[in-house]
Structure formats: C-alpha cells, structure tokens
Amino acid sequence: MCASEIQVGDQVRFGLLITEGEKQRVQYSQGIVIARTSKTVTIRSLLSGVGVERILYLDSPLLAELKVVQHNRVRRAKLYYLRRQ
C-alpha cells in the first residue's frame, strides 16, 4: 500500500511488530485516521469505550502492515472534533 493512498477519514487496519523477549509477532489494530502529515498518521480507535490515539510513522520498521478498510469522504483536514464524541 502506498502511503499517499491513505487519507483523513479512512478506516484503516495496521499491524505493529512487537518484540517479546526473543519472539516477534504482529499486533493488529483498527481505527480512523484523524490527522495526516507527510511522514505520520494519527489513528483514533475505541477500546472498551475509551478513546485511544496512536501516532504512526509511515516509514517505521515497526509498522508491518497498513491497509485501508473503508474510504470515508470528509470535508476537514483534521478530525479533532471526534475527540469530543
């Protein structure tokens, strides 16, 4: 997936490489992109009713996978208003 295809408002699924001792595994999460710069995306998701935000570096070696699940058309560059919901 090319990083330029990811837009604000998209529902994305991402996998992060987790190292536990000598073992490595990929941990997957899903959320909505609320902000984007040229090098990072900010993803917000709800875990047990609590909002969690994560800033991901697009060129990080720990980012194993980044996939757009659903494209949503929005009329804002930043979706910070979702924090208040």
N, C-alpha and C positions, 0 to 999 in steps of 0.2 A: 504494500500500500504506500503510495506516495504521500508525503506529509502535506502537500498542497491540496489534497482532496478533502482534508478534514476542515470543517467549518464550524463556526459558533452555532450552537443549537443542535448539532448532531448527537445522536445516541451512539456511544462507542463502547467497545469491549476491548480491554487491554490486559496484557499479561506481563507481569514483572518477574524477573529472575530472582529467586530467594535462595540464599545460601544458609543452610543449617548444618553446622559442623563441616563435614566433607561432602555432604549431599547437596545437590542443587535441584530445585523444582521451580515450576512456573505457577504463580498465583494469579488467577484471573479475577477481574472486577469489571463492573459496568457502570456507566454514568453518562451525564450530559455535559458537553463542552460549553462552559460559560465564558471562557476568555481564551484568546489565542494571540501569540506573538509569533515572530519568525522562528524562534527556537523552542518555545514551550507551549503547552496547552494546560488549562486549568479545568479539571473534571470534577463535577459535583455529583454525589450519589447519596442515597439514604440507606443507613444501616441501622436496623431496629428503631426506626423513627427518628434517628439523629442524623443531621446533615454532616457529611464528610467531604472535604475538598482535598484534592491532590494535584500538585503541580508536576507535570511530567516533562522532562527534557526529551525532545524528539530524537536527538542523536545520542541518547544514553545507551551504553551497552547493556544496562539492566532492563531495558524495555524490549521484551521478547516479541510482542505482537501488539498491533494496534489496528483495529478493524471497525469500520463504520457499520453499525447495525441498522440504523434508520436515519435518513436525512430529514431534518425539520427546517422549514423556512422561517427565519426570524427577521425582524426589522431593527435589530440593535446589534452593535458591535460587541458589547459586553452584556452578559445576562446576570449582572449582580443582583437584580431585583428578585431572583429566585431564592436568595438567602433569606428573605423576609417571609417566605411562604412556609 
